[in-house]
Amino acid sequence: MSAKRVLITGSNGLLGQKLVELLSQQPAIVTLATARGANRLPQTGGYEFHSLDITQADQIEEVIARTLPDVVIHTAAMTNVDQCEFEKENCWAQNVKSVEYLIESCRKHEVFLLHLSTDFIFDGAHGPYDELAEANPLSFYGWSKYAAEKAVMNSGIRWAIARTVLVYGIAHDMSRSNIILWVKKSLEDGKPIKVVTDQWRTPTLAEDLATGCFLIAMQEAEGVFNISGKDLLTPHEMAMMTADFFGLDKSLISEADSSTFTQPARRPARTGFNLDKSQQVLGYAPHSFKEGIARLAQQIQAN
């Protein structure tokens, strides 16, 4: 059997880096990493890199025609929820138009497309959600991701959608923090923090999300899959667990509700995912949040 060729968009991002790391270790996979601009991956071997701006249809077609992947895992997106409210055209170009271009190339070259989506397509009134739940986005970011899902579902190509929630992890050269690192740093610096108690999520370890994508890609399993963590927690609970793990001063953490913070984009109150389908169909088995903190702690030490 010949090796499966898997192309990743957004390989410089958190999920992209974890995917390249995971896939490049599989002897039965040829890993094709793509990102806008230069390659920022810390590892040098085990994959091919191609520069790719996903907002340019001709670049997508050129790279796919040249590399002829069996599967595309589309992780590249504009994910800063508040920025999407202010830069709607930019958001639409990165999150919707790019998917339409990918669909065209995947159709032409008979490629299986795995598209990454988000819990922000939901309004948070009835979480946790299963794969069949009705979408009702509250933010422009949510609408852009929902529109992209619709494009994929109606494309007529072979496709899968992996929806995820609040991804956390450590990657090389990353500008954005995550809740664990933010809490750890704030408390170590003796800074009091306010954390909300009226939002619920199933936070996802980046390595778990990469594994879920790998399982879908290997089986070319079609349809929608929820790929998240398994623990439904408030950010306040996540902060307390982080403080506990690192032995930091919990008295610096105070409770707040969402109305305390003025954010341009509305957030859904209660999302989180039911994972029955991905556990049964794919054999997906995510870490607990506590195990996720431990994994990050190891990586912090290693760095």
BAFI-3210 file (N, C-alpha, C; in Angstrom, 3 decimals, decimal comma, padded with zeros to 6 digits):
// residues 303
n [1|2|3|4|5|6|7|8|9|10|11|12|13|14|15|16|17|18|19|20|21|22|23|24|25|26|27|28|29|30|31|32|33|34|35|36|37|38|39|40|41|42|43|44|45|46|47|48|49|50|51|52|53|54|55|56|57|58|59|60|61|62|63|64|65|66|67|68|69|70|71|72|73|74|75|76|77|78|79|80|81|82|83|84|85|86|87|88|89|90|91|92|93|94|95|96|97|98|99|100|101|102|103|104|105|106|107|108|109|110|111|112|113|114|115|116|117|118|119|120|121|122|123|124|125|126|127|128|129|130|131|132|133|134|135|136|137|138|139|140|141|142|143|144|145|146|147|148|149|150|151|152|153|154|155|156|157|158|159|160|161|162|163|164|165|166|167|168|169|170|171|172|173|174|175|176|177|178|179|180|181|182|183|184|185|186|187|188|189|190|191|192|193|194|195|196|197|198|199|200|201|202|203|204|205|206|207|208|209|210|211|212|213|214|215|216|217|218|219|220|221|222|223|224|225|226|227|228|229|230|231|232|233|234|235|236|237|238|239|240|241|242|243|244|245|246|247|248|249|250|251|252|253|254|255|256|257|258|259|260|261|262|263|264|265|266|267|268|269|270|271|272|273|274|275|276|277|278|279|280|281|282|283|284|285|286|287|288|289|290|291|292|293|294|295|296|297|298|299|300|301|302|303]
n.u [000,845|000,555|001,951|-000,096|-000,886|-000,879|-002,014|-001,535|-003,062|-002,102|000,166|001,940|000,525|-000,943|-002,457|-001,655|001,139|001,176|-000,036|001,796|003,955|002,862|001,981|004,281|005,687|004,552|005,046|003,470|002,554|002,877|003,828|002,649|003,301|001,815|001,818|001,148|003,628|006,891|008,287|007,747|008,111|009,517|010,759|012,816|012,923|011,129|008,893|007,419|007,620|005,479|004,915|001,895|-000,825|-003,958|-006,018|-005,799|-006,917|-005,553|-003,058|-003,750|-004,737|-002,432|-000,592|-001,944|-002,253|000,392|001,341|-000,479|-002,258|-003,868|-005,542|-006,706|-006,125|-007,694|-006,682|-006,066|-007,162|-008,928|-009,027|-009,310|-011,757|-012,871|-011,472|-012,476|-014,997|-014,407|-012,940|-014,414|-014,371|-011,818|-011,950|-013,994|-012,726|-010,609|-011,893|-014,110|-014,124|-011,660|-012,210|-014,068|-012,397|-010,638|-012,405|-013,035|-010,527|-010,132|-012,261|-011,572|-009,201|-009,921|-009,760|-009,920|-011,486|-010,840|-012,252|-011,778|-013,795|-015,902|-017,183|-018,374|-020,302|-022,658|-025,334|-025,121|-027,206|-028,160|-026,108|-024,140|-023,380|-024,435|-023,491|-025,608|-026,902|-028,632|-027,333|-026,619|-025,194|-023,610|-021,751|-019,733|-017,509|-018,445|-020,537|-019,053|-017,646|-019,767|-020,884|-018,798|-018,877|-021,369|-020,757|-018,903|-020,486|-022,350|-020,889|-020,519|-018,185|-015,946|-015,995|-015,129|-015,989|-014,382|-015,309|-014,353|-013,395|-012,263|-009,199|-006,139|-002,605|000,955|003,083|005,719|007,152|004,786|002,390|000,042|-001,501|-002,814|-005,492|-004,357|-001,606|-001,872|-003,162|-001,251|001,038|000,035|-000,601|001,878|003,191|001,937|-000,424|-003,784|-006,630|-009,652|-012,121|-014,495|-017,634|-019,894|-019,797|-019,488|-017,340|-015,766|-012,688|-009,937|-007,129|-004,390|-002,898|-004,719|-006,698|-005,223|-004,774|-007,429|-008,005|-006,115|-007,125|-009,554|-008,564|-007,004|-008,944|-010,516|-013,020|-016,315|-018,425|-019,690|-017,756|-017,388|-014,650|-013,186|-012,157|-013,130|-014,184|-016,620|-016,368|-016,203|-014,449|-013,510|-013,357|-011,399|-009,241|-008,902|-008,200|-005,809|-004,252|-004,210|-002,787|-000,215|000,428|-000,203|-001,279|-004,559|-006,219|-005,919|-007,567|-010,613|-014,222|-016,206|-018,780|-019,863|-020,761|-019,054|-016,963|-016,136|-016,533|-016,118|-017,318|-020,063|-020,179|-021,018|-022,899|-023,050|-021,402|-019,551|-019,093|-020,779|-019,243|-019,781|-020,107|-017,578|-015,959|-016,993|-017,029|-014,489|-012,719|-011,725|-010,092|-009,903|-007,695|-008,177|-008,910|-007,185|-005,102|-004,294|-003,248|-001,029|000,415|001,077|002,669|004,890|005,860|006,523|008,661|010,425|010,967]
n.v [-001,195|002,198|005,168|007,448|010,662|013,645|016,884|019,818|022,822|026,013|025,386|026,666|027,360|026,604|024,094|023,215|022,859|020,765|018,767|018,367|017,422|015,024|013,588|013,402|011,464|009,131|006,274|005,549|007,836|010,658|013,826|017,004|020,206|023,402|026,979|030,492|032,653|032,309|029,148|028,320|026,210|024,286|021,810|020,199|018,007|015,275|016,126|017,901|021,337|023,896|027,158|028,918|030,975|030,996|032,618|033,022|031,806|030,785|030,076|028,003|026,068|025,643|024,566|022,251|020,855|020,352|018,863|016,832|015,685|013,088|013,687|016,757|018,672|021,229|023,711|026,385|029,642|032,684|033,378|035,068|036,222|038,740|040,472|039,653|040,832|043,467|043,367|042,404|041,773|040,728|038,566|037,055|036,457|034,831|032,797|031,839|032,272|031,062|028,403|027,795|027,953|025,845|023,685|023,659|022,923|020,469|019,051|018,928|017,425|015,168|014,969|014,256|016,297|017,618|019,717|022,245|023,257|025,018|025,471|027,904|028,233|027,839|029,063|028,739|028,221|025,690|023,849|020,957|020,103|017,831|016,279|016,808|019,054|022,218|025,010|028,406|031,126|033,701|035,632|037,420|035,954|033,365|033,157|033,167|030,765|028,999|029,430|028,454|025,744|025,045|025,383|023,316|021,053|021,090|020,605|018,369|016,907|014,462|014,676|015,804|017,290|018,630|019,657|021,822|022,950|025,689|025,491|024,525|024,736|024,313|025,792|026,244|029,474|030,993|033,576|033,873|033,331|030,941|029,762|028,313|029,010|031,764|032,033|030,787|032,454|034,965|034,475|033,666|036,068|037,421|038,725|039,738|038,071|038,123|035,782|034,224|032,766|032,067|030,853|027,889|025,311|022,666|022,277|021,819|019,864|020,576|018,488|016,378|017,228|017,177|014,409|013,503|014,599|013,195|010,577|010,827|011,507|009,252|007,240|008,393|009,256|010,138|013,063|014,952|015,541|015,769|016,987|017,363|018,307|016,318|017,227|019,291|022,559|025,682|028,742|029,753|027,450|026,112|027,819|027,582|024,872|024,925|026,586|024,956|022,732|023,791|024,684|027,319|030,617|030,641|032,568|034,838|034,625|035,722|035,509|036,253|037,599|037,333|039,863|041,615|042,061|043,935|042,999|043,077|041,041|038,817|036,045|032,571|031,170|028,512|025,978|023,324|019,790|016,753|013,675|011,143|010,083|010,474|009,004|006,414|005,916|006,714|005,962|007,858|009,273|011,478|013,405|014,162|017,427|017,939|016,135|017,334|019,780|018,763|017,752|020,135|021,266|019,567|020,191|022,865|022,653|021,199|023,083]
n.w [000,000|-000,869|000,648|002,509|001,457|003,132|003,390|005,216|006,104|007,462|009,011|010,712|012,945|016,223|016,286|013,749|014,062|015,966|014,483|012,351|013,805|014,849|012,501|010,953|012,211|011,461|009,598|007,410|006,260|004,159|004,908|004,225|004,725|004,941|004,969|005,388|004,156|005,641|006,752|010,047|011,675|014,347|013,988|011,543|009,816|008,118|006,782|003,957|003,070|001,882|000,811|001,287|000,665|001,808|000,989|-001,659|-004,578|-006,820|-005,799|-004,042|-005,848|-007,370|-005,482|-004,593|-007,001|-007,531|-005,328|-004,937|-002,748|-000,723|001,313|002,671|005,501|006,902|008,745|008,902|009,725|010,571|013,824|015,969|017,812|018,491|016,807|014,364|014,362|013,778|011,452|009,112|006,340|005,923|007,678|006,407|004,004|004,879|006,311|004,912|002,014|001,426|002,006|000,057|-002,183|-001,622|-001,712|-004,451|-005,611|-004,336|-005,356|-008,055|-007,992|-006,648|-003,763|-000,275|002,081|005,197|007,400|009,840|012,545|014,950|018,332|018,451|016,536|017,719|019,908|022,603|024,314|024,835|025,497|026,660|023,182|020,569|017,399|015,726|016,503|016,307|014,619|015,627|015,387|017,432|016,913|014,447|013,703|014,413|012,542|010,172|010,348|010,380|007,862|006,307|007,029|005,902|003,191|002,838|003,492|001,442|-000,793|-002,419|-002,564|-001,000|002,473|005,818|008,951|011,681|014,730|017,360|020,715|022,616|022,444|023,890|024,530|024,035|021,748|019,340|019,102|019,491|019,566|020,963|024,119|026,535|028,661|030,809|030,853|031,168|033,680|035,333|034,964|035,814|038,559|039,540|039,298|041,258|040,651|040,955|039,551|037,599|036,913|034,799|035,820|034,557|032,085|030,132|029,007|027,050|027,384|025,118|024,668|022,611|021,463|021,636|019,863|017,483|017,329|017,017|014,476|012,965|013,231|011,833|009,294|008,582|008,391|006,569|007,368|006,948|007,447|010,328|013,225|016,726|018,356|021,163|024,554|027,463|029,826|031,239|032,025|033,889|033,083|035,526|037,143|035,677|036,120|038,916|039,093|037,715|039,377|041,665|040,644|040,137|042,613|043,444|044,630|045,372|046,379|044,950|042,825|041,657|041,434|038,552|036,379|032,927|032,179|033,364|031,684|028,826|025,669|022,166|020,572|021,004|023,260|023,349|026,066|027,249|025,969|024,897|024,241|023,304|023,105|022,172|019,517|018,192|019,874|019,571|016,732|015,797|017,761|019,439|022,237|024,570|026,787|030,296|031,763|033,850|033,311|030,974|031,894|033,239|031,061|029,740|031,719|031,699|029,160|029,458|031,223|029,609|027,685]
ca.u [000,000|001,389|001,737|-001,167|-000,340|-001,768|-001,607|-002,046|-002,973|-001,889|001,115|002,650|-000,354|-000,861|-002,887|-000,802|002,422|000,945|-000,323|003,046|004,715|002,246|001,920|005,622|006,203|003,845|005,716|002,537|002,049|003,751|003,278|002,847|002,958|001,706|001,447|001,433|004,967|007,988|008,068|008,205|008,114|010,811|011,421|013,242|012,768|009,938|007,766|007,733|006,929|005,131|004,289|000,547|-001,795|-005,249|-006,993|-005,502|-007,384|-004,539|-002,014|-004,297|-004,771|-001,041|000,020|-002,625|-001,910|001,801|001,625|-001,480|-002,551|-005,087|-006,369|-006,320|-006,636|-007,725|-006,657|-005,810|-008,375|-008,834|-009,725|-009,479|-013,202|-013,163|-010,903|-013,400|-016,093|-013,925|-012,341|-015,324|-013,945|-010,632|-012,463|-014,722|-011,730|-009,813|-012,686|-015,145|-013,645|-010,569|-012,821|-014,655|-011,285|-010,159|-013,408|-012,850|-009,323|-010,357|-013,161|-010,816|-008,153|-010,514|-009,101|-010,796|-011,264|-011,195|-012,353|-011,862|-014,818|-015,864|-018,412|-018,955|-021,452|-023,845|-025,644|-024,801|-028,418|-028,504|-024,939|-023,264|-024,014|-023,974|-023,187|-026,834|-027,506|-028,936|-026,409|-027,205|-024,038|-023,821|-020,690|-019,389|-016,623|-019,318|-021,230|-018,097|-017,344|-020,992|-020,980|-017,795|-019,429|-022,415|-020,087|-018,327|-021,571|-023,068|-019,871|-020,520|-016,926|-015,877|-015,595|-015,420|-015,820|-014,024|-015,616|-013,598|-013,744|-011,237|-007,981|-004,996|-001,383|002,167|003,735|006,917|007,021|003,374|002,141|-001,152|-001,426|-004,032|-005,951|-003,439|-000,395|-002,252|-003,386|000,047|001,900|-000,573|-000,477|003,310|003,541|001,150|-001,483|-005,147|-007,340|-011,091|-012,413|-015,953|-018,285|-021,160|-019,585|-019,048|-016,657|-015,000|-011,396|-009,328|-005,671|-004,048|-002,484|-005,933|-007,325|-004,395|-005,057|-008,759|-007,865|-005,358|-008,045|-010,484|-007,810|-006,590|-010,127|-011,319|-014,362|-017,108|-019,442|-019,295|-017,262|-016,990|-013,320|-012,848|-011,918|-014,339|-014,646|-017,357|-015,855|-016,203|-013,084|-013,127|-012,927|-010,112|-008,229|-008,669|-007,478|-004,439|-003,587|-003,984|-001,740|001,108|000,607|-000,190|-002,202|-005,903|-006,949|-005,792|-008,581|-011,975|-015,297|-016,825|-019,641|-019,498|-021,099|-017,920|-015,986|-016,722|-015,889|-016,890|-018,108|-020,792|-019,741|-022,073|-022,728|-022,782|-021,208|-019,090|-019,533|-020,992|-018,199|-020,124|-019,880|-016,143|-015,392|-017,441|-016,669|-013,060|-011,862|-011,124|-010,054|-009,160|-007,216|-008,939|-008,279|-006,070|-004,007|-003,837|-002,370|000,224|001,128|001,660|003,731|006,061|006,378|007,148|009,975|011,278|011,384]
ca.v [000,000|003,405|006,074|008,452|012,016|014,526|018,294|020,609|024,284|026,658|024,546|027,450|027,569|025,632|022,777|022,851|022,335|019,462|017,811|018,027|016,605|013,700|012,891|013,126|010,261|007,947|005,817|005,376|009,148|011,729|015,048|018,204|021,346|024,681|028,141|031,762|033,159|031,379|028,012|028,615|024,970|024,044|020,606|020,413|016,830|014,447|016,708|018,907|022,604|024,740|028,414|028,974|031,938|030,353|033,553|033,115|030,577|030,238|029,426|026,732|025,128|025,328|023,685|020,945|020,183|019,943|017,902|015,767|014,995|012,276|014,366|018,093|019,060|022,690|024,318|027,831|030,456|033,859|032,857|036,092|036,446|040,178|041,061|039,322|041,810|044,730|043,135|041,403|041,321|039,901|037,338|036,284|035,962|033,747|031,706|031,318|032,205|030,075|027,063|027,627|027,664|024,495|022,742|023,572|022,129|019,099|018,416|018,707|016,400|014,069|014,977|014,258|017,543|017,696|021,141|022,498|024,230|025,551|025,544|029,251|028,245|027,672|030,239|028,461|028,113|024,292|022,967|020,527|019,816|016,716|016,659|017,145|020,253|023,342|026,143|029,751|031,899|035,008|036,570|037,339|034,784|032,194|033,102|032,809|029,332|028,288|029,529|027,531|024,393|024,855|025,214|021,962|020,056|021,119|020,654|017,193|016,162|013,685|015,665|015,675|018,517|018,407|020,831|021,785|023,935|026,267|024,687|025,046|023,969|025,111|025,565|027,033|030,795|031,376|034,878|033,841|032,548|030,180|029,996|027,728|029,846|033,091|031,905|030,457|033,640|036,004|034,124|033,709|037,488|037,998|039,590|039,216|037,912|037,860|034,738|034,087|031,552|031,838|030,233|026,494|024,798|021,422|022,707|020,778|019,819|020,622|017,141|015,567|017,673|016,634|012,968|013,359|014,883|012,062|009,432|011,095|011,479|007,878|006,458|009,236|009,110|011,273|013,638|015,892|014,910|016,628|016,618|018,328|017,653|015,642|017,847|020,551|023,407|027,137|029,268|029,874|026,106|025,845|028,624|026,976|023,612|025,301|027,055|023,744|021,889|024,425|025,107|028,794|031,242|030,722|033,744|035,892|034,387|036,068|035,162|037,354|037,085|037,858|041,287|042,388|042,322|044,446|042,406|043,429|039,907|038,039|034,659|031,673|030,906|027,119|025,093|021,987|018,793|015,328|013,022|009,732|009,666|010,367|007,903|005,130|005,747|006,943|005,503|009,061|009,193|012,663|013,542|015,041|018,744|017,818|015,504|018,350|020,708|018,029|017,694|021,462|021,449|018,834|020,913|024,091|022,223|020,801|024,287]
ca.w [000,000|-000,900|001,792|002,368|001,401|003,896|003,344|006,338|005,983|008,765|009,766|011,735|014,097|017,326|015,806|012,616|014,577|016,608|013,411|011,649|014,756|014,923|011,214|010,417|012,878|010,939|008,379|006,289|005,840|003,656|005,490|003,412|005,578|004,230|005,773|004,711|004,473|005,887|007,637|011,405|012,462|014,994|013,464|010,166|008,953|008,206|006,044|002,928|003,334|000,737|001,217|000,724|001,198|001,524|000,416|-003,098|-005,232|-007,742|-004,990|-003,559|-006,975|-007,760|-004,473|-004,595|-008,267|-007,486|-004,254|-005,063|-001,485|-000,608|002,313|003,137|006,820|006,798|010,083|008,819|009,864|011,435|015,001|017,003|017,711|018,518|015,585|013,266|014,378|013,196|010,125|008,557|004,998|006,134|008,293|005,390|003,038|005,467|006,894|004,010|000,613|001,348|002,014|-001,285|-003,102|-001,314|-002,220|-005,912|-005,907|-003,852|-006,334|-009,293|-007,816|-005,868|-002,451|000,902|002,820|006,621|007,737|011,284|012,926|016,310|019,138|018,332|015,619|018,562|020,738|024,002|025,134|025,120|025,501|025,562|021,902|019,742|016,009|014,988|017,106|015,420|014,780|015,739|015,862|018,073|016,504|013,024|013,614|014,409|011,243|009,106|010,466|010,005|006,397|005,756|007,203|004,892|001,895|002,826|003,490|000,158|-001,854|-003,292|-002,470|000,238|003,473|007,240|009,726|013,086|015,556|018,609|021,751|023,494|022,325|024,645|024,326|023,867|020,467|019,102|018,487|019,468|020,193|021,808|025,341|026,767|030,033|031,797|030,914|031,678|035,128|035,956|034,957|036,662|039,978|039,879|039,410|042,352|040,098|041,107|038,275|037,634|035,943|034,733|036,336|033,844|030,775|030,238|027,817|027,218|026,832|024,292|024,549|021,176|021,031|021,456|018,618|016,395|017,260|016,419|013,036|012,414|013,147|010,727|008,034|008,272|007,988|005,667|007,944|006,465|008,328|011,380|014,452|017,836|018,851|022,225|025,825|027,967|031,072|031,082|033,110|033,714|033,151|036,933|037,564|035,006|036,815|040,232|038,876|037,316|040,602|042,470|040,054|040,273|044,001|043,474|045,580|044,803|046,883|043,929|041,789|042,096|040,501|037,812|035,312|031,603|032,038|033,888|030,615|027,589|024,492|020,964|020,077|022,016|023,446|023,819|027,500|027,594|024,811|025,266|023,274|023,530|022,304|021,923|018,130|017,853|020,656|019,008|015,319|015,549|018,858|020,025|023,709|025,010|028,164|031,189|031,844|034,791|032,556|030,025|032,631|033,485|029,783|029,527|032,708|031,166|027,996|029,975|031,736|028,481|026,964]
c.u [000,885|001,020|000,621|-000,540|-001,333|-001,209|-002,306|-001,950|-002,752|-000,887|001,935|001,830|-000,223|-001,257|-001,993|000,517|002,248|000,669|000,944|003,893|004,186|002,352|003,300|006,275|005,565|004,494|004,784|001,984|003,168|003,112|003,661|002,371|002,867|001,292|001,756|002,821|005,940|007,565|008,624|008,235|009,490|011,525|011,707|012,945|011,406|008,730|008,301|007,000|006,687|004,453|002,930|-000,297|-003,181|-006,299|-006,792|-005,838|-006,303|-003,409|-002,484|-004,255|-003,358|-000,413|-000,631|-002,313|-000,484|002,045|000,682|-001,726|-003,774|-006,088|-005,821|-006,940|-006,527|-007,834|-006,530|-007,127|-008,038|-009,674|-009,865|-010,912|-013,550|-012,645|-011,838|-014,572|-015,698|-013,423|-013,145|-014,875|-012,769|-011,049|-013,137|-013,753|-010,989|-010,655|-013,720|-014,634|-012,559|-011,124|-013,459|-013,559|-010,760|-011,106|-013,224|-011,656|-009,490|-011,279|-012,372|-009,840|-008,614|-009,811|-010,162|-010,470|-011,749|-011,105|-012,525|-012,920|-014,858|-017,214|-019,086|-020,002|-022,758|-024,079|-025,412|-026,010|-028,674|-027,306|-024,973|-024,040|-023,528|-023,842|-024,411|-027,496|-027,629|-027,963|-027,179|-026,123|-024,413|-022,844|-020,418|-018,438|-017,460|-020,045|-020,287|-017,797|-018,571|-021,161|-019,995|-018,280|-020,459|-021,802|-019,518|-019,428|-022,275|-022,141|-019,945|-019,208|-016,992|-015,289|-015,829|-015,262|-015,482|-014,314|-014,868|-013,953|-012,487|-009,950|-006,849|-003,793|-000,207|002,776|004,917|006,525|005,567|003,174|000,998|-000,996|-002,635|-004,340|-004,964|-002,203|-000,698|-002,445|-002,057|000,912|001,353|-000,337|000,983|003,784|002,777|000,026|-002,847|-005,833|-008,824|-011,396|-013,902|-016,452|-019,546|-020,958|-019,081|-018,468|-016,112|-013,610|-010,618|-007,816|-005,309|-003,618|-003,681|-006,622|-006,551|-004,674|-006,419|-008,722|-007,143|-006,283|-009,036|-009,762|-007,435|-007,771|-010,898|-012,788|-015,187|-018,124|-018,856|-018,861|-016,936|-015,661|-012,913|-012,378|-013,221|-014,921|-015,340|-017,046|-016,123|-014,735|-012,593|-012,641|-011,580|-008,977|-007,880|-007,869|-006,019|-003,640|-003,253|-002,796|-000,353|001,372|000,672|-001,338|-003,592|-006,672|-006,846|-006,871|-009,953|-012,988|-015,837|-017,880|-019,354|-019,757|-019,987|-016,994|-016,704|-015,919|-016,757|-017,798|-018,805|-020,276|-020,941|-021,823|-022,292|-022,636|-020,713|-019,737|-019,810|-020,044|-018,533|-019,755|-018,391|-015,461|-015,751|-016,928|-015,156|-012,159|-011,128|-011,207|-009,241|-008,691|-008,227|-008,227|-007,070|-004,851|-003,420|-002,903|-001,007|001,075|001,802|002,819|005,021|006,710|007,067|008,542|010,933|011,798|012,371]
c.v [001,251|004,315|007,064|009,841|012,978|015,947|019,061|022,088|024,853|025,918|025,330|027,633|026,460|024,232|022,301|022,239|020,946|018,387|017,394|017,104|015,162|012,938|012,527|011,926|008,981|007,498|005,731|006,708|010,025|013,040|016,257|019,395|022,605|025,782|029,390|032,227|032,034|030,251|028,340|027,368|024,730|022,813|020,769|019,230|016,195|014,992|017,590|020,189|023,359|026,001|028,537|030,019|031,433|031,306|033,713|031,788|029,952|029,546|028,065|025,688|024,688|024,322|022,300|020,163|019,635|018,819|016,693|014,990|014,076|012,979|015,770|018,290|020,581|023,333|025,837|028,597|031,710|033,537|033,868|036,647|037,939|040,884|040,817|040,302|043,106|044,557|042,071|040,884|040,366|038,533|036,454|035,678|034,743|032,539|031,102|031,175|031,130|028,652|026,776|027,292|026,246|023,438|022,547|022,688|020,677|018,341|018,011|017,534|015,230|013,871|014,984|015,503|017,414|019,160|021,303|023,556|024,381|025,472|026,916|029,352|028,118|028,902|029,995|028,344|026,674|023,355|022,000|020,012|018,501|017,196|017,145|018,431|021,383|024,500|027,455|030,689|033,255|036,066|036,429|036,170|033,501|032,031|032,673|031,312|028,484|028,295|028,563|026,085|024,091|024,622|023,792|020,907|019,962|020,999|019,488|016,420|015,264|014,586|015,161|017,055|018,105|019,700|020,707|022,960|024,388|025,431|025,336|024,150|024,907|024,763|026,507|028,414|031,284|032,699|034,782|032,897|031,616|030,275|029,468|028,610|031,213|033,051|031,688|031,715|034,726|035,711|034,121|035,143|038,180|038,906|038,986|039,118|037,646|036,845|034,391|032,719|031,218|031,442|028,815|026,031|023,396|021,679|021,538|020,907|019,724|019,257|016,224|015,930|017,134|015,143|012,706|013,576|013,736|010,850|009,602|010,937|010,056|007,056|007,145|009,101|010,344|011,757|014,569|015,115|015,973|016,122|017,662|017,566|017,053|016,304|019,170|021,432|024,879|027,592|029,418|028,524|025,744|026,578|028,014|025,674|023,870|025,740|025,875|022,948|022,467|024,926|026,614|029,328|031,472|031,952|034,920|035,767|034,788|035,755|036,418|036,746|037,860|039,341|042,196|042,850|042,866|043,883|042,708|042,288|039,189|036,601|033,797|031,287|029,471|026,295|023,748|020,954|017,436|014,587|011,575|009,273|009,488|009,260|006,558|004,904|005,796|006,278|006,668|008,997|010,352|012,584|014,332|016,398|018,701|017,180|016,484|019,358|020,046|017,961|019,040|021,714|020,773|019,640|022,210|023,766|021,910|022,008|025,123]
c.w [000,000|000,265|001,479|002,428|002,060|003,895|004,465|005,971|007,382|009,631|010,792|013,010|015,129|016,853|014,666|013,063|015,181|015,553|012,673|012,514|014,776|013,605|010,682|011,101|012,326|009,632|007,175|005,777|005,288|004,101|004,642|004,239|004,724|005,198|004,965|005,118|004,749|006,820|009,022|012,288|013,078|014,435|011,984|009,257|009,046|007,464|004,927|003,304|002,033|001,259|000,526|001,442|000,807|000,959|-001,092|-003,783|-006,106|-006,973|-004,476|-004,670|-007,354|-006,790|-004,479|-005,871|-008,223|-006,475|-004,265|-003,757|-001,616|000,303|002,554|004,518|006,905|008,179|010,031|008,903|010,650|012,667|016,135|016,886|017,672|017,267|014,395|013,203|013,666|011,767|009,390|007,187|005,085|006,701|007,241|004,375|003,597|005,868|005,952|002,581|000,459|001,271|000,652|-002,306|-002,893|-001,861|-003,729|-006,277|-005,474|-004,804|-007,577|-009,160|-006,937|-004,515|-001,350|001,730|004,259|007,050|009,246|011,571|014,446|017,015|019,003|017,224|016,410|019,446|022,228|024,908|025,598|025,124|026,656|024,342|021,303|018,294|015,240|015,487|016,084|015,678|014,883|016,276|016,451|017,558|015,009|012,777|013,522|013,081|010,132|009,143|010,076|008,480|005,728|005,881|006,129|003,506|001,758|002,690|002,134|-001,053|-002,838|-003,304|-001,226|001,328|004,883|007,857|011,156|013,842|016,880|019,507|022,487|023,527|023,120|024,407|024,212|022,525|020,344|018,566|018,438|020,194|021,204|022,990|025,418|028,249|031,076|031,965|031,519|033,198|035,848|036,074|035,893|038,141|040,424|040,062|040,541|041,899|040,355|039,741|038,531|036,541|035,985|035,202|035,538|032,378|031,008|028,915|028,112|026,617|026,229|024,252|023,067|020,643|020,810|020,146|017,412|016,215|016,624|014,911|012,323|012,229|012,000|009,387|007,623|007,761|006,851|006,055|007,595|007,500|009,367|012,622|015,496|018,389|019,890|023,452|026,338|029,217|030,793|032,284|032,824|033,696|034,597|037,474|036,941|035,723|038,168|040,104|038,503|038,541|041,513|041,959|040,318|041,699|044,154|044,326|044,970|045,287|045,905|042,840|042,328|040,992|039,821|036,897|034,030|031,449|032,573|032,759|029,388|026,425|023,280|020,478|021,229|022,047|023,844|025,274|027,767|026,320|025,339|024,357|023,897|022,574|021,917|020,512|017,832|018,655|020,022|017,590|015,110|016,584|019,515|021,556|024,275|026,462|028,996|031,238|032,778|034,116|031,537|030,673|032,854|032,215|029,492|030,475|032,246|030,034|028,424|030,487|030,606|027,706|027,792]
res [m|s|a|k|r|v|l|i|t|g|s|n|g|l|l|g|q|k|l|v|e|l|l|s|q|q|p|a|i|v|t|l|a|t|a|r|g|a|n|r|l|p|q|t|g|g|y|e|f|h|s|l|d|i|t|q|a|d|q|i|e|e|v|i|a|r|t|l|p|d|v|v|i|h|t|a|a|m|t|n|v|d|q|c|e|f|e|k|e|n|c|w|a|q|n|v|k|s|v|e|y|l|i|e|s|c|r|k|h|e|v|f|l|l|h|l|s|t|d|f|i|f|d|g|a|h|g|p|y|d|e|l|a|e|a|n|p|l|s|f|y|g|w|s|k|y|a|a|e|k|a|v|m|n|s|g|i|r|w|a|i|a|r|t|v|l|v|y|g|i|a|h|d|m|s|r|s|n|i|i|l|w|v|k|k|s|l|e|d|g|k|p|i|k|v|v|t|d|q|w|r|t|p|t|l|a|e|d|l|a|t|g|c|f|l|i|a|m|q|e|a|e|g|v|f|n|i|s|g|k|d|l|l|t|p|h|e|m|a|m|m|t|a|d|f|f|g|l|d|k|s|l|i|s|e|a|d|s|s|t|f|t|q|p|a|r|r|p|a|r|t|g|f|n|l|d|k|s|q|q|v|l|g|y|a|p|h|s|f|k|e|g|i|a|r|l|a|q|q|i|q|a|n]
***
